[in-house]
Amino acid sequence: MSKQSREFRTVNRVLGEQPRIGPFPADQVFPWSAIAMLSYLLCKGMLQASWLVTGLVIAWGWATWWTLTSNKIWLSKFVGVPRVTRGHKRYYSLVQQPQTPTLSPRKKARRRK
């Protein structure tokens, strides 16, 4: 065996990882931008609040969004799981009126005896 076949191959560590921009997940960029713009319009534009309050509201919105959407674990708690049970019940049509089973004349004759 040659020396090259016994050595480990170098592998890129980020393969299979979630894309990131620094420490933040890349899929959070657009929602965070929308949260920042809406918070700015609400706090600075409408309420005339200070930059500190605006920054705190933006940070609160980002943290809330990140908590709710990170790894899809939090929201999956609220997805209703169907309850599957086995049962046997006679089918009744909703369109047609239920018909009572009629006995044939032979069965009626047997029943009388």
Buried (B, 14 or more C-beta within 10 A) or exposed (E): EEEEEEEEEEEEEEEEEEEEEEEEBEEBEEBBEEBBEEBBEBBBEEEEBEEEBBBBBBEEBBEEBBEEBEEEEEEEEEEEEEEEEEEEEEEEEEEEEEEEEEEEEEEEEEEEE
